[in-house]
Amino acid sequence: MAISRKSYRSTDVYEHSGSLLKACCRFEQVKTTSQLWHCTDGAIRLARELCSVAPTQVAALVPAFAAMARLEHFPQADTLRETLWKSVPIMAKSMGKRAFQAQLDALLEPLFATVTRTHTHQLAGYAAMDCMQQLSTFLGHGVFIGRLSADQAVIMQRLPESTCTDAATTASSQVISRKLRLQYMA
């Protein structure tokens, strides 16, 4: 259960003195409904944490995560993709290069689709670009580029040299992301 704060103005003369009318707050319990995407988001986060103790079991889940990343029929799909793309580099490092390379092909198409889709939320697009850069660094740029299709390699070349990991350069990454999408769509 969640707590919501509901404010209202009381006109009770005994409660407030003089002409000053104070805003009073009342807390009431609101029952929230859990949605399926919440469960999937939690599963991604759990898999990220379990990857350090059970990498082979988590590696078996990667195709399911890739299939989930292709879904677009619910409003929070980009939020879910953002969580996935932020978690993939951490999972890759926990699995190790060899184990992760076996799963990489399943993730490439939805990863690049997130970057090039015109209606992708900016945070999801940035998380996907950052994921690409981190995977390229982790696996080696040559190995990562070698696994890409021709279209994906072109997109990868248009990405900035380093991703923006600090708050000062986030705005420029959003501009780059928009330009990249427009160039790809042209």
C-alpha positions as CSV (number, residue, x, y, z in Angstrom):
1,M,0.0,0.0,0.0
2,A,1.1,3.5,-0.7
3,I,0.5,6.6,1.2
4,S,-0.9,9.6,-0.6
5,R,-1.0,13.1,0.7
6,K,-4.3,14.9,0.2
7,S,-4.4,18.6,1.1
8,Y,-7.5,20.6,1.7
9,R,-8.6,23.9,3.2
10,S,-10.5,23.7,6.3
11,T,-13.1,26.3,7.1
12,D,-13.5,25.3,10.7
13,V,-13.3,28.5,12.7
14,Y,-12.1,26.7,15.9
15,E,-9.3,25.0,14.0
16,H,-7.8,28.2,12.6
17,S,-7.4,31.5,14.5
18,G,-7.7,34.9,12.9
19,S,-7.9,35.5,9.2
20,L,-5.0,33.2,8.5
21,L,-6.3,30.0,6.8
22,K,-3.7,27.2,7.0
23,A,-3.6,24.3,4.6
24,C,-4.0,21.1,6.5
25,C,-2.8,17.7,5.4
26,R,-4.5,14.4,5.8
27,F,-3.0,11.0,4.9
28,E,-5.0,8.2,3.6
29,Q,-4.0,4.8,2.4
30,V,-4.4,4.2,-1.4
31,K,-4.2,0.7,-2.7
32,T,-2.1,0.6,-5.9
33,T,-2.4,-2.1,-8.5
34,S,0.7,-3.9,-9.7
35,Q,1.1,-4.1,-13.4
36,L,2.9,-6.8,-15.4
37,W,5.7,-4.5,-16.5
38,H,6.5,-3.9,-12.8
39,C,7.2,-7.6,-12.4
40,T,9.3,-7.7,-15.6
41,D,11.3,-4.6,-14.4
42,G,11.9,-6.4,-11.1
43,A,13.0,-9.6,-12.9
44,I,15.6,-7.6,-14.9
45,R,17.0,-6.0,-11.8
46,L,17.0,-9.4,-10.0
47,A,18.7,-11.1,-12.9
48,R,21.4,-8.3,-12.8
49,E,22.1,-9.0,-9.2
50,L,22.0,-12.8,-9.5
51,C,24.4,-12.7,-12.5
52,S,27.3,-12.6,-10.1
53,V,26.4,-15.9,-8.4
54,A,24.6,-17.8,-11.2
55,P,25.7,-16.4,-14.6
56,T,24.7,-19.5,-16.7
57,Q,21.1,-19.4,-15.4
58,V,20.9,-15.7,-16.1
59,A,22.4,-16.2,-19.6
60,A,19.5,-18.5,-20.3
61,L,17.1,-15.6,-19.7
62,V,18.8,-13.2,-22.2
63,P,16.6,-14.3,-25.1
64,A,13.5,-13.6,-23.0
65,F,14.8,-10.2,-22.2
66,A,15.4,-9.5,-25.9
67,A,11.9,-10.6,-26.8
68,M,10.6,-8.3,-24.1
69,A,12.6,-5.4,-25.5
70,R,10.8,-5.8,-28.8
71,L,7.3,-5.2,-27.2
72,E,5.7,-1.8,-27.8
73,H,2.0,-2.4,-26.9
74,F,2.1,-0.7,-23.4
75,P,3.0,2.8,-22.4
76,Q,5.8,1.9,-20.1
77,A,7.7,-0.1,-22.7
78,D,10.5,2.5,-22.9
79,T,10.9,2.6,-19.2
80,L,11.4,-1.2,-19.2
81,R,13.9,-1.0,-22.1
82,E,15.8,1.7,-20.2
83,T,16.1,-0.7,-17.2
84,L,17.2,-3.5,-19.5
85,W,19.9,-1.4,-21.4
86,K,21.3,-0.1,-18.1
87,S,21.5,-3.6,-16.7
88,V,23.0,-5.4,-19.8
89,P,26.6,-4.1,-19.4
90,I,26.6,-5.1,-15.7
91,M,25.3,-8.6,-16.6
92,A,27.8,-8.9,-19.4
93,K,30.7,-8.2,-17.0
94,S,29.4,-10.7,-14.5
95,M,28.9,-13.4,-17.1
96,G,32.3,-12.9,-18.7
97,K,33.1,-12.3,-22.4
98,R,32.7,-15.8,-23.7
99,A,29.4,-16.5,-22.1
100,F,28.0,-13.1,-23.0
101,Q,29.1,-13.3,-26.7
102,A,26.9,-16.3,-27.1
103,Q,23.9,-14.2,-26.0
104,L,24.8,-11.0,-27.8
105,D,23.1,-11.7,-31.1
106,A,19.7,-11.9,-29.4
107,L,20.1,-8.4,-28.0
108,L,21.5,-6.5,-31.0
109,E,18.3,-6.0,-33.0
110,P,16.2,-4.6,-30.1
111,L,19.2,-2.6,-28.9
112,F,19.7,-0.8,-32.2
113,A,15.9,-0.5,-32.7
114,T,15.7,1.5,-29.4
115,V,18.3,3.9,-30.7
116,T,16.8,4.4,-34.1
117,R,13.1,4.4,-33.2
118,T,11.7,8.0,-33.6
119,H,9.2,7.7,-30.7
120,T,11.6,6.2,-28.2
121,H,11.8,8.1,-24.9
122,Q,15.0,10.0,-24.5
123,L,16.2,8.1,-21.4
124,A,15.7,4.8,-23.1
125,G,17.5,6.0,-26.2
126,Y,20.4,7.3,-24.1
127,A,20.5,4.0,-22.1
128,A,20.7,2.0,-25.4
129,M,23.5,4.2,-26.7
130,D,25.4,3.9,-23.5
131,C,24.9,0.2,-23.5
132,M,26.4,0.0,-27.0
133,Q,29.4,1.9,-26.0
134,Q,30.0,-0.1,-22.8
135,L,29.6,-3.4,-24.7
136,S,32.0,-2.2,-27.3
137,T,34.5,-1.3,-24.7
138,F,34.0,-4.6,-22.8
139,L,34.1,-7.0,-25.7
140,G,36.6,-5.0,-27.8
141,H,35.5,-2.6,-30.5
142,G,36.6,-4.9,-33.3
143,V,34.7,-7.9,-31.8
144,F,31.5,-5.8,-31.3
145,I,31.6,-4.3,-34.7
146,G,32.2,-7.7,-36.3
147,R,28.9,-9.0,-34.8
148,L,26.8,-6.1,-36.3
149,S,24.9,-6.0,-39.6
150,A,25.8,-3.4,-42.1
151,D,23.0,-1.0,-41.0
152,Q,24.0,-1.5,-37.3
153,A,27.6,-0.7,-38.1
154,V,26.6,2.5,-39.8
155,I,24.6,3.5,-36.7
156,M,27.5,2.6,-34.4
157,Q,29.8,4.8,-36.4
158,R,27.5,7.8,-36.0
159,L,27.5,7.5,-32.2
160,P,29.7,9.9,-30.3
161,E,33.2,8.7,-29.4
162,S,32.3,8.4,-25.7
163,T,29.0,8.3,-24.0
164,C,27.9,11.0,-21.7
165,T,28.1,9.6,-18.2
166,D,27.9,12.8,-16.2
167,A,25.0,15.2,-15.8
168,A,26.8,18.2,-17.6
169,T,26.8,16.4,-20.9
170,T,23.4,14.7,-20.8
171,A,21.7,17.5,-22.8
172,S,24.2,17.1,-25.6
173,S,23.6,13.4,-25.7
174,Q,19.9,14.0,-26.1
175,V,20.7,16.3,-29.1
176,I,23.0,13.7,-30.5
177,S,20.4,11.0,-30.1
178,R,17.8,13.1,-31.9
179,K,20.2,13.8,-34.8
180,L,21.2,10.2,-35.0
181,R,17.5,9.1,-35.3
182,L,16.9,11.8,-38.0
183,Q,20.0,10.8,-40.0
184,Y,19.0,7.1,-39.8
185,M,15.5,7.7,-40.8
186,A,16.5,9.9,-43.8
